[in-house]
Amino acid sequence: MRWLERAACLDVDPELFFPISNSGPPLQQIDEAKALCGRCPVAEQCLEWAARMGQAEGIWGGTTEWERRATRGLDTQRAQPCPSDL
């Protein structure tokens, strides 16, 4: 995990990346965390690591847990054959 040494969040309170919900006041927290990830040189590695480790909670690589769940759902749908292909 040498990429972690170059992370923009290295000296940031980790609580920033674990909002309690995806609505109301935590939306500002989510925006702040995503803005930091947007400037991070290793955001892609962070997201890949979170996916490999099954990290469900928190913001990783600029994505929320809800965004990652939605993406996994799309990936699962793509992996299934289309009825017209059968």
mmCIF file as gemmi writes it, N, C-alpha and C atoms, coordinates in Angstrom:
data_model
loop_
_atom_site.group_PDB
_atom_site.id
_atom_site.type_symbol
_atom_site.label_atom_id
_atom_site.label_alt_id
_atom_site.label_comp_id
_atom_site.label_asym_id
_atom_site.label_entity_id
_atom_site.label_seq_id
_atom_site.pdbx_PDB_ins_code
_atom_site.Cartn_x
_atom_site.Cartn_y
_atom_site.Cartn_z
_atom_site.occupancy
_atom_site.B_iso_or_equiv
_atom_site.pdbx_formal_charge
_atom_site.auth_seq_id
_atom_site.auth_asym_id
_atom_site.pdbx_PDB_model_num
ATOM 1 N N . MET Axp A 1 ? 0.814 -1.186 0 1 0 ? 1 A 1
ATOM 2 C CA . MET Axp A 1 ? 0 0 0 1 0 ? 1 A 1
ATOM 3 C C . MET Axp A 1 ? 0.862 1.256 0 1 0 ? 1 A 1
ATOM 4 N N . ARG Axp A 2 ? 1.898 1.252 -0.781 1 0 ? 2 A 1
ATOM 5 C CA . ARG Axp A 2 ? 2.774 2.423 -0.876 1 0 ? 2 A 1
ATOM 6 C C . ARG Axp A 2 ? 2.039 3.632 -1.438 1 0 ? 2 A 1
ATOM 7 N N . TRP Axp A 3 ? 0.991 3.387 -2.205 1 0 ? 3 A 1
ATOM 8 C CA . TRP Axp A 3 ? 0.211 4.489 -2.753 1 0 ? 3 A 1
ATOM 9 C C . TRP Axp A 3 ? -0.377 5.35 -1.645 1 0 ? 3 A 1
ATOM 10 N N . LEU Axp A 4 ? -0.646 4.748 -0.51 1 0 ? 4 A 1
ATOM 11 C CA . LEU Axp A 4 ? -1.249 5.459 0.611 1 0 ? 4 A 1
ATOM 12 C C . LEU Axp A 4 ? -0.37 6.615 1.099 1 0 ? 4 A 1
ATOM 13 N N . GLU Axp A 5 ? 0.933 6.462 0.96 1 0 ? 5 A 1
ATOM 14 C CA . GLU Axp A 5 ? 1.862 7.511 1.388 1 0 ? 5 A 1
ATOM 15 C C . GLU Axp A 5 ? 1.708 8.788 0.568 1 0 ? 5 A 1
ATOM 16 N N . ARG Axp A 6 ? 1.077 8.69 -0.611 1 0 ? 6 A 1
ATOM 17 C CA . ARG Axp A 6 ? 0.895 9.861 -1.476 1 0 ? 6 A 1
ATOM 18 C C . ARG Axp A 6 ? -0.54 10.378 -1.45 1 0 ? 6 A 1
ATOM 19 N N . ALA Axp A 7 ? -1.368 9.793 -0.617 1 0 ? 7 A 1
ATOM 20 C CA . ALA Axp A 7 ? -2.789 10.151 -0.569 1 0 ? 7 A 1
ATOM 21 C C . ALA Axp A 7 ? -2.995 11.572 -0.044 1 0 ? 7 A 1
ATOM 22 N N . ALA Axp A 8 ? -3.931 12.287 -0.645 1 0 ? 8 A 1
ATOM 23 C CA . ALA Axp A 8 ? -4.242 13.653 -0.229 1 0 ? 8 A 1
ATOM 24 C C . ALA Axp A 8 ? -4.854 13.686 1.174 1 0 ? 8 A 1
ATOM 25 N N . CYS Axp A 9 ? -5.409 12.571 1.612 1 0 ? 9 A 1
ATOM 26 C CA . CYS Axp A 9 ? -6.084 12.513 2.908 1 0 ? 9 A 1
ATOM 27 C C . CYS Axp A 9 ? -5.17 12.047 4.042 1 0 ? 9 A 1
ATOM 28 N N . LEU Axp A 10 ? -3.925 11.898 3.773 1 0 ? 10 A 1
ATOM 29 C CA . LEU Axp A 10 ? -3.001 11.314 4.751 1 0 ? 10 A 1
ATOM 30 C C . LEU Axp A 10 ? -3.067 11.995 6.117 1 0 ? 10 A 1
ATOM 31 N N . ASP Axp A 11 ? -3.194 13.308 6.147 1 0 ? 11 A 1
ATOM 32 C CA . ASP Axp A 11 ? -3.21 14.047 7.418 1 0 ? 11 A 1
ATOM 33 C C . ASP Axp A 11 ? -4.591 14.601 7.761 1 0 ? 11 A 1
ATOM 34 N N . VAL Axp A 12 ? -5.63 14.018 7.196 1 0 ? 12 A 1
ATOM 35 C CA . VAL Axp A 12 ? -6.996 14.479 7.416 1 0 ? 12 A 1
ATOM 36 C C . VAL Axp A 12 ? -7.692 13.534 8.393 1 0 ? 12 A 1
ATOM 37 N N . ASP Axp A 13 ? -8.568 14.092 9.214 1 0 ? 13 A 1
ATOM 38 C CA . ASP Axp A 13 ? -9.334 13.277 10.157 1 0 ? 13 A 1
ATOM 39 C C . ASP Axp A 13 ? -10.149 12.244 9.372 1 0 ? 13 A 1
ATOM 40 N N . PRO Axp A 14 ? -9.949 10.96 9.625 1 0 ? 14 A 1
ATOM 41 C CA . PRO Axp A 14 ? -10.671 9.914 8.889 1 0 ? 14 A 1
ATOM 42 C C . PRO Axp A 14 ? -12.188 10.014 8.999 1 0 ? 14 A 1
ATOM 43 N N . GLU Axp A 15 ? -12.7 10.644 10.049 1 0 ? 15 A 1
ATOM 44 C CA . GLU Axp A 15 ? -14.148 10.794 10.218 1 0 ? 15 A 1
ATOM 45 C C . GLU Axp A 15 ? -14.786 11.519 9.032 1 0 ? 15 A 1
ATOM 46 N N . LEU Axp A 16 ? -14.023 12.372 8.34 1 0 ? 16 A 1
ATOM 47 C CA . LEU Axp A 16 ? -14.544 13.08 7.177 1 0 ? 16 A 1
ATOM 48 C C . LEU Axp A 16 ? -15.084 12.097 6.141 1 0 ? 16 A 1
ATOM 49 N N . PHE Axp A 17 ? -14.476 10.946 6.036 1 0 ? 17 A 1
ATOM 50 C CA . PHE Axp A 17 ? -14.799 9.972 4.999 1 0 ? 17 A 1
ATOM 51 C C . PHE Axp A 17 ? -15.857 8.957 5.417 1 0 ? 17 A 1
ATOM 52 N N . PHE Axp A 18 ? -16.467 9.171 6.583 1 0 ? 18 A 1
ATOM 53 C CA . PHE Axp A 18 ? -17.493 8.252 7.074 1 0 ? 18 A 1
ATOM 54 C C . PHE Axp A 18 ? -18.722 9.023 7.547 1 0 ? 18 A 1
ATOM 55 N N . PRO Axp A 19 ? -19.449 9.646 6.598 1 0 ? 19 A 1
ATOM 56 C CA . PRO Axp A 19 ? -20.669 10.375 6.968 1 0 ? 19 A 1
ATOM 57 C C . PRO Axp A 19 ? -21.739 9.412 7.49 1 0 ? 19 A 1
ATOM 58 N N . ILE Axp A 20 ? -22.625 9.945 8.32 1 0 ? 20 A 1
ATOM 59 C CA . ILE Axp A 20 ? -23.631 9.075 8.937 1 0 ? 20 A 1
ATOM 60 C C . ILE Axp A 20 ? -24.83 8.798 8.033 1 0 ? 20 A 1
ATOM 61 N N . SER Axp A 21 ? -24.998 9.576 6.966 1 0 ? 21 A 1
ATOM 62 C CA . SER Axp A 21 ? -26.078 9.323 6.018 1 0 ? 21 A 1
ATOM 63 C C . SER Axp A 21 ? -25.743 9.996 4.693 1 0 ? 21 A 1
ATOM 64 N N . ASN Axp A 22 ? -26.627 9.846 3.719 1 0 ? 22 A 1
ATOM 65 C CA . ASN Axp A 22 ? -26.402 10.48 2.423 1 0 ? 22 A 1
ATOM 66 C C . ASN Axp A 22 ? -27.428 11.569 2.145 1 0 ? 22 A 1
ATOM 67 N N . SER Axp A 23 ? -27.971 12.146 3.233 1 0 ? 23 A 1
ATOM 68 C CA . SER Axp A 23 ? -28.911 13.25 3.081 1 0 ? 23 A 1
ATOM 69 C C . SER Axp A 23 ? -28.739 14.217 4.246 1 0 ? 23 A 1
ATOM 70 N N . GLY Axp A 24 ? -29.307 15.405 4.084 1 0 ? 24 A 1
ATOM 71 C CA . GLY Axp A 24 ? -29.242 16.409 5.139 1 0 ? 24 A 1
ATOM 72 C C . GLY Axp A 24 ? -27.835 16.965 5.323 1 0 ? 24 A 1
ATOM 73 N N . PRO Axp A 25 ? -27.499 17.348 6.559 1 0 ? 25 A 1
ATOM 74 C CA . PRO Axp A 25 ? -26.193 17.957 6.833 1 0 ? 25 A 1
ATOM 75 C C . PRO Axp A 25 ? -24.977 17.133 6.389 1 0 ? 25 A 1
ATOM 76 N N . PRO Axp A 26 ? -25.023 15.799 6.437 1 0 ? 26 A 1
ATOM 77 C CA . PRO Axp A 26 ? -23.852 15.042 5.976 1 0 ? 26 A 1
ATOM 78 C C . PRO Axp A 26 ? -23.501 15.259 4.501 1 0 ? 26 A 1
ATOM 79 N N . LEU Axp A 27 ? -24.418 15.824 3.719 1 0 ? 27 A 1
ATOM 80 C CA . LEU Axp A 27 ? -24.108 16.083 2.308 1 0 ? 27 A 1
ATOM 81 C C . LEU Axp A 27 ? -22.912 17.016 2.159 1 0 ? 27 A 1
ATOM 82 N N . GLN Axp A 28 ? -22.783 17.997 3.048 1 0 ? 28 A 1
ATOM 83 C CA . GLN Axp A 28 ? -21.624 18.893 2.994 1 0 ? 28 A 1
ATOM 84 C C . GLN Axp A 28 ? -20.349 18.116 3.298 1 0 ? 28 A 1
ATOM 85 N N . GLN Axp A 29 ? -20.415 17.213 4.238 1 0 ? 29 A 1
ATOM 86 C CA . GLN Axp A 29 ? -19.263 16.371 4.576 1 0 ? 29 A 1
ATOM 87 C C . GLN Axp A 29 ? -18.874 15.509 3.38 1 0 ? 29 A 1
ATOM 88 N N . ILE Axp A 30 ? -19.855 14.947 2.707 1 0 ? 30 A 1
ATOM 89 C CA . ILE Axp A 30 ? -19.599 14.123 1.524 1 0 ? 30 A 1
ATOM 90 C C . ILE Axp A 30 ? -18.935 14.969 0.441 1 0 ? 30 A 1
ATOM 91 N N . ASP Axp A 31 ? -19.456 16.178 0.224 1 0 ? 31 A 1
ATOM 92 C CA . ASP Axp A 31 ? -18.876 17.072 -0.786 1 0 ? 31 A 1
ATOM 93 C C . ASP Axp A 31 ? -17.426 17.414 -0.462 1 0 ? 31 A 1
ATOM 94 N N . GLU Axp A 32 ? -17.142 17.671 0.809 1 0 ? 32 A 1
ATOM 95 C CA . GLU Axp A 32 ? -15.769 17.996 1.22 1 0 ? 32 A 1
ATOM 96 C C . GLU Axp A 32 ? -14.837 16.807 0.981 1 0 ? 32 A 1
ATOM 97 N N . ALA Axp A 33 ? -15.283 15.625 1.353 1 0 ? 33 A 1
ATOM 98 C CA . ALA Axp A 33 ? -14.456 14.43 1.164 1 0 ? 33 A 1
ATOM 99 C C . ALA Axp A 33 ? -14.209 14.176 -0.32 1 0 ? 33 A 1
ATOM 100 N N . LYS Axp A 34 ? -15.26 14.296 -1.13 1 0 ? 34 A 1
ATOM 101 C CA . LYS Axp A 34 ? -15.111 14.063 -2.568 1 0 ? 34 A 1
ATOM 102 C C . LYS Axp A 34 ? -14.21 15.113 -3.213 1 0 ? 34 A 1
ATOM 103 N N . ALA Axp A 35 ? -14.279 16.357 -2.731 1 0 ? 35 A 1
ATOM 104 C CA . ALA Axp A 35 ? -13.4 17.403 -3.262 1 0 ? 35 A 1
ATOM 105 C C . ALA Axp A 35 ? -11.94 17.063 -2.983 1 0 ? 35 A 1
ATOM 106 N N . LEU Axp A 36 ? -11.668 16.56 -1.803 1 0 ? 36 A 1
ATOM 107 C CA . LEU Axp A 36 ? -10.301 16.154 -1.465 1 0 ? 36 A 1
ATOM 108 C C . LEU Axp A 36 ? -9.876 14.986 -2.351 1 0 ? 36 A 1
ATOM 109 N N . CYS Axp A 37 ? -10.75 14.027 -2.546 1 0 ? 37 A 1
ATOM 110 C CA . CYS Axp A 37 ? -10.436 12.893 -3.421 1 0 ? 37 A 1
ATOM 111 C C . CYS Axp A 37 ? -10.201 13.365 -4.858 1 0 ? 37 A 1
ATOM 112 N N . GLY Axp A 38 ? -10.919 14.395 -5.269 1 0 ? 38 A 1
ATOM 113 C CA . GLY Axp A 38 ? -10.765 14.917 -6.62 1 0 ? 38 A 1
ATOM 114 C C . GLY Axp A 38 ? -9.389 15.502 -6.885 1 0 ? 38 A 1
ATOM 115 N N . ARG Axp A 39 ? -8.709 15.882 -5.828 1 0 ? 39 A 1
ATOM 116 C CA . ARG Axp A 39 ? -7.343 16.426 -5.95 1 0 ? 39 A 1
ATOM 117 C C . ARG Axp A 39 ? -6.272 15.381 -5.621 1 0 ? 39 A 1
ATOM 118 N N . CYS Axp A 40 ? -6.692 14.181 -5.33 1 0 ? 40 A 1
ATOM 119 C CA . CYS Axp A 40 ? -5.766 13.15 -4.867 1 0 ? 40 A 1
ATOM 120 C C . CYS Axp A 40 ? -5.105 12.428 -6.039 1 0 ? 40 A 1
ATOM 121 N N . PRO Axp A 41 ? -3.779 12.301 -6.002 1 0 ? 41 A 1
ATOM 122 C CA . PRO Axp A 41 ? -3.08 11.619 -7.089 1 0 ? 41 A 1
ATOM 123 C C . PRO Axp A 41 ? -3.259 10.096 -7.083 1 0 ? 41 A 1
ATOM 124 N N . VAL Axp A 42 ? -3.798 9.548 -6.004 1 0 ? 42 A 1
ATOM 125 C CA . VAL Axp A 42 ? -3.941 8.09 -5.923 1 0 ? 42 A 1
ATOM 126 C C . VAL Axp A 42 ? -5.394 7.658 -5.698 1 0 ? 42 A 1
ATOM 127 N N . ALA Axp A 43 ? -6.343 8.486 -6.105 1 0 ? 43 A 1
ATOM 128 C CA . ALA Axp A 43 ? -7.761 8.161 -5.894 1 0 ? 43 A 1
ATOM 129 C C . ALA Axp A 43 ? -8.136 6.852 -6.576 1 0 ? 43 A 1
ATOM 130 N N . GLU Axp A 44 ? -7.611 6.61 -7.744 1 0 ? 44 A 1
ATOM 131 C CA . GLU Axp A 44 ? -7.937 5.375 -8.464 1 0 ? 44 A 1
ATOM 132 C C . GLU Axp A 44 ? -7.448 4.146 -7.7 1 0 ? 44 A 1
ATOM 133 N N . GLN Axp A 45 ? -6.233 4.206 -7.178 1 0 ? 45 A 1
ATOM 134 C CA . GLN Axp A 45 ? -5.705 3.084 -6.394 1 0 ? 45 A 1
ATOM 135 C C . GLN Axp A 45 ? -6.531 2.879 -5.124 1 0 ? 45 A 1
ATOM 136 N N . CYS Axp A 46 ? -6.965 3.981 -4.532 1 0 ? 46 A 1
ATOM 137 C CA . CYS Axp A 46 ? -7.785 3.922 -3.325 1 0 ? 46 A 1
ATOM 138 C C . CYS Axp A 46 ? -9.097 3.193 -3.612 1 0 ? 46 A 1
ATOM 139 N N . LEU Axp A 47 ? -9.751 3.554 -4.692 1 0 ? 47 A 1
ATOM 140 C CA . LEU Axp A 47 ? -11.007 2.922 -5.06 1 0 ? 47 A 1
ATOM 141 C C . LEU Axp A 47 ? -10.8 1.444 -5.378 1 0 ? 47 A 1
ATOM 142 N N . GLU Axp A 48 ? -9.747 1.123 -6.09 1 0 ? 48 A 1
ATOM 143 C CA . GLU Axp A 48 ? -9.451 -0.28 -6.403 1 0 ? 48 A 1
ATOM 144 C C . GLU Axp A 48 ? -9.211 -1.086 -5.134 1 0 ? 48 A 1
ATOM 145 N N . TRP Axp A 49 ? -8.461 -0.506 -4.199 1 0 ? 49 A 1
ATOM 146 C CA . TRP Axp A 49 ? -8.181 -1.183 -2.929 1 0 ? 49 A 1
ATOM 147 C C . TRP Axp A 49 ? -9.481 -1.447 -2.179 1 0 ? 49 A 1
ATOM 148 N N . ALA Axp A 50 ? -10.34 -0.429 -2.093 1 0 ? 50 A 1
ATOM 149 C CA . ALA Axp A 50 ? -11.609 -0.579 -1.372 1 0 ? 50 A 1
ATOM 150 C C . ALA Axp A 50 ? -12.455 -1.686 -2.001 1 0 ? 50 A 1
ATOM 151 N N . ALA Axp A 51 ? -12.465 -1.764 -3.325 1 0 ? 51 A 1
ATOM 152 C CA . ALA Axp A 51 ? -13.233 -2.804 -4.01 1 0 ? 51 A 1
ATOM 153 C C . ALA Axp A 51 ? -12.653 -4.187 -3.721 1 0 ? 51 A 1
ATOM 154 N N . ARG Axp A 52 ? -11.336 -4.318 -3.785 1 0 ? 52 A 1
ATOM 155 C CA . ARG Axp A 52 ? -10.687 -5.603 -3.514 1 0 ? 52 A 1
ATOM 156 C C . ARG Axp A 52 ? -10.916 -6.066 -2.088 1 0 ? 52 A 1
ATOM 157 N N . MET Axp A 53 ? -10.903 -5.132 -1.145 1 0 ? 53 A 1
ATOM 158 C CA . MET Axp A 53 ? -11.028 -5.468 0.265 1 0 ? 53 A 1
ATOM 159 C C . MET Axp A 53 ? -12.486 -5.564 0.719 1 0 ? 53 A 1
ATOM 160 N N . GLY Axp A 54 ? -13.413 -5.251 -0.174 1 0 ? 54 A 1
ATOM 161 C CA . GLY Axp A 54 ? -14.824 -5.296 0.192 1 0 ? 54 A 1
ATOM 162 C C . GLY Axp A 54 ? -15.212 -4.203 1.17 1 0 ? 54 A 1
ATOM 163 N N . GLN Axp A 55 ? -14.53 -3.081 1.088 1 0 ? 55 A 1
ATOM 164 C CA . GLN Axp A 55 ? -14.795 -1.957 1.986 1 0 ? 55 A 1
ATOM 165 C C . GLN Axp A 55 ? -16.126 -1.325 1.611 1 0 ? 55 A 1
ATOM 166 N N . ALA Axp A 56 ? -17.16 -1.615 2.381 1 0 ? 56 A 1
ATOM 167 C CA . ALA Axp A 56 ? -18.502 -1.162 2.028 1 0 ? 56 A 1
ATOM 168 C C . ALA Axp A 56 ? -18.788 0.252 2.528 1 0 ? 56 A 1
ATOM 169 N N . GLU Axp A 57 ? -18.297 0.609 3.679 1 0 ? 57 A 1
ATOM 170 C CA . GLU Axp A 57 ? -18.63 1.901 4.283 1 0 ? 57 A 1
ATOM 171 C C . GLU Axp A 57 ? -17.602 2.957 3.956 1 0 ? 57 A 1
ATOM 172 N N . GLY Axp A 58 ? -18.052 4.194 3.944 1 0 ? 58 A 1
ATOM 173 C CA . GLY Axp A 58 ? -17.154 5.327 3.779 1 0 ? 58 A 1
ATOM 174 C C . GLY Axp A 58 ? -16.962 5.753 2.336 1 0 ? 58 A 1
ATOM 175 N N . ILE Axp A 59 ? -16.19 6.806 2.196 1 0 ? 59 A 1
ATOM 176 C CA . ILE Axp A 59 ? -15.859 7.348 0.882 1 0 ? 59 A 1
ATOM 177 C C . ILE Axp A 59 ? -14.449 6.893 0.53 1 0 ? 59 A 1
ATOM 178 N N . TRP Axp A 60 ? -14.336 6.244 -0.603 1 0 ? 60 A 1
ATOM 179 C CA . TRP Axp A 60 ? -13.063 5.701 -1.082 1 0 ? 60 A 1
ATOM 180 C C . TRP Axp A 60 ? -12.907 6.08 -2.55 1 0 ? 60 A 1
ATOM 181 N N . GLY Axp A 61 ? -11.787 6.67 -2.884 1 0 ? 61 A 1
ATOM 182 C CA . GLY Axp A 61 ? -11.545 7.027 -4.278 1 0 ? 61 A 1
ATOM 183 C C . GLY Axp A 61 ? -12.582 7.983 -4.839 1 0 ? 61 A 1
ATOM 184 N N . GLY Axp A 62 ? -13.16 8.8 -3.982 1 0 ? 62 A 1
ATOM 185 C CA . GLY Axp A 62 ? -14.135 9.785 -4.429 1 0 ? 62 A 1
ATOM 186 C C . GLY Axp A 62 ? -15.535 9.252 -4.639 1 0 ? 62 A 1
ATOM 187 N N . THR Axp A 63 ? -15.807 8.038 -4.163 1 0 ? 63 A 1
ATOM 188 C CA . THR Axp A 63 ? -17.149 7.473 -4.302 1 0 ? 63 A 1
ATOM 189 C C . THR Axp A 63 ? -17.728 7.148 -2.932 1 0 ? 63 A 1
ATOM 190 N N . THR Axp A 64 ? -19.021 7.297 -2.815 1 0 ? 64 A 1
ATOM 191 C CA . THR Axp A 64 ? -19.705 6.931 -1.579 1 0 ? 64 A 1
ATOM 192 C C . THR Axp A 64 ? -20.055 5.45 -1.627 1 0 ? 64 A 1
ATOM 193 N N . GLU Axp A 65 ? -20.422 4.92 -0.492 1 0 ? 65 A 1
ATOM 194 C CA . GLU Axp A 65 ? -20.827 3.509 -0.458 1 0 ? 65 A 1
ATOM 195 C C . GLU Axp A 65 ? -22.049 3.277 -1.341 1 0 ? 65 A 1
ATOM 196 N N . TRP Axp A 66 ? -22.944 4.265 -1.428 1 0 ? 66 A 1
ATOM 197 C CA . TRP Axp A 66 ? -24.149 4.127 -2.247 1 0 ? 66 A 1
ATOM 198 C C . TRP Axp A 66 ? -23.791 4.12 -3.729 1 0 ? 66 A 1
ATOM 199 N N . GLU Axp A 67 ? -22.823 4.937 -4.116 1 0 ? 67 A 1
ATOM 200 C CA . GLU Axp A 67 ? -22.381 4.955 -5.514 1 0 ? 67 A 1
ATOM 201 C C . GLU Axp A 67 ? -21.701 3.644 -5.887 1 0 ? 67 A 1
ATOM 202 N N . ARG Axp A 68 ? -20.891 3.117 -4.964 1 0 ? 68 A 1
ATOM 203 C CA . ARG Axp A 68 ? -20.216 1.846 -5.245 1 0 ? 68 A 1
ATOM 204 C C . ARG Axp A 68 ? -21.229 0.705 -5.345 1 0 ? 68 A 1
ATOM 205 N N . ARG Axp A 69 ? -22.249 0.715 -4.501 1 0 ? 69 A 1
ATOM 206 C CA . ARG Axp A 69 ? -23.285 -0.317 -4.571 1 0 ? 69 A 1
ATOM 207 C C . ARG Axp A 69 ? -23.994 -0.26 -5.915 1 0 ? 69 A 1
ATOM 208 N N . ALA Axp A 70 ? -24.311 0.928 -6.362 1 0 ? 70 A 1
ATOM 209 C CA . ALA Axp A 70 ? -24.986 1.092 -7.654 1 0 ? 70 A 1
ATOM 210 C C . ALA Axp A 70 ? -24.104 0.579 -8.779 1 0 ? 70 A 1
ATOM 211 N N . THR Axp A 71 ? -22.825 0.858 -8.714 1 0 ? 71 A 1
ATOM 212 C CA . THR Axp A 71 ? -21.893 0.396 -9.739 1 0 ? 71 A 1
ATOM 213 C C . THR Axp A 71 ? -21.785 -1.122 -9.719 1 0 ? 71 A 1
ATOM 214 N N . ARG Axp A 72 ? -21.705 -1.71 -8.532 1 0 ? 72 A 1
ATOM 215 C CA . ARG Axp A 72 ? -21.64 -3.172 -8.439 1 0 ? 72 A 1
ATOM 216 C C . ARG Axp A 72 ? -22.896 -3.792 -9.016 1 0 ? 72 A 1
ATOM 217 N N . GLY Axp A 73 ? -24.046 -3.171 -8.794 1 0 ? 73 A 1
ATOM 218 C CA . GLY Axp A 73 ? -25.289 -3.673 -9.351 1 0 ? 73 A 1
ATOM 219 C C . GLY Axp A 73 ? -25.264 -3.665 -10.863 1 0 ? 73 A 1
ATOM 220 N N . LEU Axp A 74 ? -24.706 -2.602 -11.445 1 0 ? 74 A 1
ATOM 221 C CA . LEU Axp A 74 ? -24.593 -2.527 -12.899 1 0 ? 74 A 1
ATOM 222 C C . LEU Axp A 74 ? -23.636 -3.586 -13.412 1 0 ? 74 A 1
ATOM 223 N N . ASP Axp A 75 ? -22.526 -3.795 -12.708 1 0 ? 75 A 1
ATOM 224 C CA . ASP Axp A 75 ? -21.559 -4.807 -13.116 1 0 ? 75 A 1
ATOM 225 C C . ASP Axp A 75 ? -22.186 -6.19 -13.077 1 0 ? 75 A 1
ATOM 226 N N . THR Axp A 76 ? -22.995 -6.462 -12.066 1 0 ? 76 A 1
ATOM 227 C CA . THR Axp A 76 ? -23.655 -7.755 -11.944 1 0 ? 76 A 1
ATOM 228 C C . THR Axp A 76 ? -24.632 -7.946 -13.097 1 0 ? 76 A 1
ATOM 229 N N . GLN Axp A 77 ? -25.373 -6.891 -13.421 1 0 ? 77 A 1
ATOM 230 C CA . GLN Axp A 77 ? -26.329 -6.986 -14.523 1 0 ? 77 A 1
ATOM 231 C C . GLN Axp A 77 ? -25.61 -7.226 -15.843 1 0 ? 77 A 1
ATOM 232 N N . ARG Axp A 78 ? -24.475 -6.59 -16.045 1 0 ? 78 A 1
ATOM 233 C CA . ARG Axp A 78 ? -23.714 -6.768 -17.284 1 0 ? 78 A 1
ATOM 234 C C . ARG Axp A 78 ? -23.169 -8.182 -17.402 1 0 ? 78 A 1
ATOM 235 N N . ALA Axp A 79 ? -22.855 -8.798 -16.269 1 0 ? 79 A 1
ATOM 236 C CA . ALA Axp A 79 ? -22.257 -10.13 -16.297 1 0 ? 79 A 1
ATOM 237 C C . ALA Axp A 79 ? -23.289 -11.205 -16.636 1 0 ? 79 A 1
ATOM 238 N N . GLN Axp A 80 ? -24.587 -10.929 -16.478 1 0 ? 80 A 1
ATOM 239 C CA . GLN Axp A 80 ? -25.607 -11.9 -16.77 1 0 ? 80 A 1
ATOM 240 C C . GLN Axp A 80 ? -25.97 -11.853 -18.252 1 0 ? 80 A 1
ATOM 241 N N . PRO Axp A 81 ? -26.196 -13.007 -18.85 1 0 ? 81 A 1
ATOM 242 C CA . PRO Axp A 81 ? -26.543 -12.997 -20.271 1 0 ? 81 A 1
ATOM 243 C C . PRO Axp A 81 ? -27.902 -12.359 -20.534 1 0 ? 81 A 1
ATOM 244 N N . CYS Axp A 82 ? -27.999 -11.713 -21.62 1 0 ? 82 A 1
ATOM 245 C CA . CYS Axp A 82 ? -29.253 -11.109 -22.063 1 0 ? 82 A 1
ATOM 246 C C . CYS Axp A 82 ? -30.16 -12.241 -22.565 1 0 ? 82 A 1
ATOM 247 N N . PRO Axp A 83 ? -31.468 -12.196 -22.267 1 0 ? 83 A 1
ATOM 248 C CA . PRO Axp A 83 ? -32.365 -13.271 -22.726 1 0 ? 83 A 1
ATOM 249 C C . PRO Axp A 83 ? -32.3 -13.492 -24.224 1 0 ? 83 A 1
ATOM 250 N N . SER Axp A 84 ? -32.062 -12.451 -24.985 1 0 ? 84 A 1
ATOM 251 C CA . SER Axp A 84 ? -32 -12.619 -26.457 1 0 ? 84 A 1
ATOM 252 C C . SER Axp A 84 ? -30.722 -13.334 -26.892 1 0 ? 84 A 1
ATOM 253 N N . ASP Axp A 85 ? -29.731 -13.418 -25.97 1 0 ? 85 A 1
ATOM 254 C CA . ASP Axp A 85 ? -28.479 -14.125 -26.301 1 0 ? 85 A 1
ATOM 255 C C . ASP Axp A 85 ? -28.579 -15.615 -26.023 1 0 ? 85 A 1
ATOM 256 N N . LEU Axp A 86 ? -29.657 -16.042 -25.369 1 0 ? 86 A 1
ATOM 257 C CA . LEU Axp A 86 ? -29.779 -17.46 -24.994 1 0 ? 86 A 1
ATOM 258 C C . LEU Axp A 86 ? -30.318 -18.306 -26.115 1 0 ? 86 A 1
